[in-house]
Amino acid sequence: MTAPLFGVHTDAGRPDFGPGDVDGLADDLLPIVGPRGISSLPRAIDRASRDGSGMSPILSAADLGRPDLVCYPRTVEVVAPIVRAAIRRGVPITTRGKGTGNYGQVVPRFGGLVLDMTSLTDITGITAGTISAQAGARMINLEQAAWNNGAQLWMYPSTVQSTLGGFLAGGSAGTGTIVHGRNHQGFVESVDVVYGTDDAELIHLEGDDAQPMVHTYGVAGIIVSATVRLEPLQDWKCLYASFAEQQDAFTTAQVLSKVEPLPRILSADGPLMAAALPDDPAIVKGRASVRGIFDARCMEQVTDIITTAGGRVEAVRDGIAQSIKMSTLSYNHPTWWLQKAYPGKYFHMECMGDALVDKLDEVQAVYDGGVVHLEAGHGQMFGMANGIFHSPEQVMEGVPALTELGIAVHSPHQWYVDLDADRVKALAAQTDPKGLLNPGRWM
Ligand SMILES: Cc1cc2nc3c(=O)[nH]c(=O)nc-3n(C[C@H](O)[C@H](O)[C@H](O)COP(=O)(O)OP(=O)(O)OC[C@H]3O[C@@H](n4cnc5c(N)ncnc54)[C@H](O)[C@@H]3O)c2cc1C
């Protein structure tokens, strides 16, 4: 059993069960996946116990759990038999992609089986408007396949090596979100899923039936493959600009977020965070940084906006490698680099609202050493309010002050389902009646 998480959230609603008959399950799985398809070796267990929750000083100090067994399906056909066996043995199943989720949702809270999907990497089809792949396919590989076909994904996360299944189940947004919103807003055309029942089979869900599976952290079904949306490839330019003042950079980013055609990504940082990013002559030390992927058709306008606001265009770069590189400097990544530059010092809160720009100084004053990373979202600015960590209580004490400033706050220091939780709980009650799919995800 895991120790209760300390800090800002209670452990209420935690089901009272252990890992089930793991030895019996190991016997059952041998003929399904072979000896190389399962492991209980310490190295495999350690690897399956980790994710990106190290970004939270609160979650990192907690014992989030460890599996007893890890299973590596190598064909989509074996997923349903694996699930049937685990459910019959009463063993919890935590489905794992690349393990980049940053809230501990891929760490098995009650032990049991980790279903590692990273061997299911096939891209199985591509049309003018969609790409189909197995759940373990990397987002970067889907984007590359799309470019090879004159298309682009509607969106992909800054963790470009993460998996399709993991992004759909645990992620929310990324490069492309300025145009298309979040990943539960029509990105998915269909999914093939396995539910947590003792007669589980592969089930195909399309359109409106597929959407409810998105952002459910593997508690309502295991995504085995999916078809997601593409659009025609645009001529993208990756532009790096710098400003003497953070406020000018943020105000300009807000203006740039509305140029048409809309940018694919748009991020801004003050000098402290910019200096923590990987060395690049286009990210000038001591200056604020604005980075955007812009349609070639609006480059003149973009350059005018930057120079009129007192900024400098430092570089303009082409091609998929540059697009991917710029994406990896967006969303949670600047915070990740900040934490790498100053180990153990900073925490972050996810924030949304134009006050991140309009009341920047006040927002940064909420936390000791406060420093904001800014992103353009779908019609609204959002970002990370980073501060120097003192205690879990201090982290939550800042929330009313941020709210007062007009900012919506989401805490990344929690392990539970937080989007539409009542709906997901009702869905999971149907698709996982024994509560064995990634259990312990309810407040
Ligand atoms: C530095 C950093 C930057 C990040 N940037 C972004 C970003 O730009 N946008 C964003 O949305 N997120 C971001 N994240 C969060 C995370 O990287 C993404 O959500 C990522 O897409 C998750 O994919 P994964 O393969 O690593 O999934 P995992 O971490 O392995 O799993 C995530 C969740 O999905 C479940 N899951 C995994 N695979 C399946 C499946 N096949 N079926 C059902 N459930 C499954 C897991 O049980 C878990 O609950 C970031 C995280 C970090 C640490």
The ligand as a Tripos MOL2 file, in Angstrom:
@<TRIPOS>MOLECULE
LIG
   53    58     1     0     0
SMALL
NO_CHARGES

@<TRIPOS>ATOM
      1 C1          8.2020   18.9450  -19.5560 C.3       1 LIG1
      2 C2          6.8000   18.4870  -19.8740 C.ar      1 LIG1
      3 C3          6.1030   19.1240  -20.8970 C.ar      1 LIG1
      4 C4          4.7890   18.7550  -21.1980 C.ar      1 LIG1
      5 N1          4.1260   19.3870  -22.2170 N.ar      1 LIG1
      6 C5          2.8650   19.0390  -22.5100 C.ar      1 LIG1
      7 C6          2.1540   19.6720  -23.5750 C.ar      1 LIG1
      8 O1          2.6890   20.4850  -24.3110 O.2       1 LIG1
      9 N2          0.8600   19.3170  -23.7590 N.ar      1 LIG1
     10 C7          0.2520   18.3500  -23.0140 C.ar      1 LIG1
     11 O2         -0.9120   18.0680  -23.2540 O.2       1 LIG1
     12 N3          0.9090   17.7090  -22.0420 N.ar      1 LIG1
     13 C8          2.1910   18.0150  -21.7800 C.ar      1 LIG1
     14 N4          2.8640   17.3450  -20.8000 N.ar      1 LIG1
     15 C9          2.2360   16.1960  -20.1580 C.3       1 LIG1
     16 C10         2.5470   14.8700  -20.9460 C.3       1 LIG1
     17 O3          3.8410   14.9110  -21.4690 O.3       1 LIG1
     18 C11         1.5980   14.6500  -22.0940 C.3       1 LIG1
     19 O4          0.3070   14.5850  -21.6250 O.3       1 LIG1
     20 C12         1.9540   13.4150  -22.9230 C.3       1 LIG1
     21 O5          1.3430   13.5360  -24.1650 O.3       1 LIG1
     22 C13         1.5880   12.1220  -22.2550 C.3       1 LIG1
     23 O6          1.9620   11.0610  -23.1130 O.3       1 LIG1
     24 P1          2.7430    9.7900  -22.5630 P.3       1 LIG1
     25 O7          2.8790    8.8280  -23.6890 O.co2     1 LIG1
     26 O8          4.0020   10.1780  -21.9030 O.co2     1 LIG1
     27 O9          1.6670    9.2580  -21.5150 O.3       1 LIG1
     28 P2          1.9060    8.6740  -20.0530 P.3       1 LIG1
     29 O10         2.5670    9.6810  -19.1980 O.co2     1 LIG1
     30 O11         2.5320    7.3460  -20.1490 O.co2     1 LIG1
     31 O12         0.3880    8.5030  -19.5890 O.3       1 LIG1
     32 C14        -0.4120    9.6300  -19.3390 C.3       1 LIG1
     33 C15        -1.7710    9.1530  -18.8220 C.3       1 LIG1
     34 O13        -2.4680    8.4830  -19.8730 O.3       1 LIG1
     35 C16        -2.7310    7.1150  -19.5160 C.3       1 LIG1
     36 N5         -2.4640    6.3270  -20.7290 N.ar      1 LIG1
     37 C17        -1.2920    6.2220  -21.4000 C.ar      1 LIG1
     38 N6         -1.4560    5.4820  -22.5060 N.ar      1 LIG1
     39 C18        -2.7580    5.1130  -22.5320 C.ar      1 LIG1
     40 C19        -3.5400    4.3200  -23.4280 C.ar      1 LIG1
     41 N7         -3.0070    3.7650  -24.5240 N.pl3     1 LIG1
     42 N8         -4.8510    4.1380  -23.1300 N.ar      1 LIG1
     43 C20        -5.4030    4.6890  -22.0100 C.ar      1 LIG1
     44 N9         -4.6940    5.4260  -21.1390 N.ar      1 LIG1
     45 C21        -3.4030    5.6430  -21.3920 C.ar      1 LIG1
     46 C22        -1.7940    6.8050  -18.3800 C.3       1 LIG1
     47 O14        -2.3340    5.8070  -17.5350 O.3       1 LIG1
     48 C23        -1.7090    8.1570  -17.6810 C.3       1 LIG1
     49 O15        -2.8200    8.3320  -16.8510 O.3       1 LIG1
     50 C24         4.1760   17.7130  -20.4730 C.ar      1 LIG1
     51 C25         4.8730   17.0510  -19.4710 C.ar      1 LIG1
     52 C26         6.1790   17.4300  -19.1710 C.ar      1 LIG1
     53 C27         6.9270   16.6850  -18.0850 C.3       1 LIG1
@<TRIPOS>BOND
     1     1     2 1
     2     2     3 ar
     3     2    52 ar
     4     3     4 ar
     5     4     5 ar
     6     4    50 ar
     7     5     6 ar
     8     6     7 ar
     9     6    13 1
    10     7     8 2
    11     7     9 ar
    12     9    10 ar
    13    10    11 2
    14    10    12 ar
    15    12    13 ar
    16    13    14 ar
    17    14    15 1
    18    14    50 ar
    19    15    16 1
    20    16    17 1
    21    16    18 1
    22    18    19 1
    23    18    20 1
    24    20    21 1
    25    20    22 1
    26    22    23 1
    27    23    24 1
    28    24    25 2
    29    24    26 1
    30    24    27 1
    31    27    28 1
    32    28    29 2
    33    28    30 1
    34    28    31 1
    35    31    32 1
    36    32    33 1
    37    33    34 1
    38    33    48 1
    39    34    35 1
    40    35    36 1
    41    35    46 1
    42    36    37 ar
    43    36    45 ar
    44    37    38 ar
    45    38    39 ar
    46    39    40 ar
    47    39    45 ar
    48    40    41 1
    49    40    42 ar
    50    42    43 ar
    51    43    44 ar
    52    44    45 ar
    53    46    47 1
    54    46    48 1
    55    48    49 1
    56    50    51 ar
    57    51    52 ar
    58    52    53 1
@<TRIPOS>SUBSTRUCTURE
     1 LIG1         1 GROUP 0 **** ****
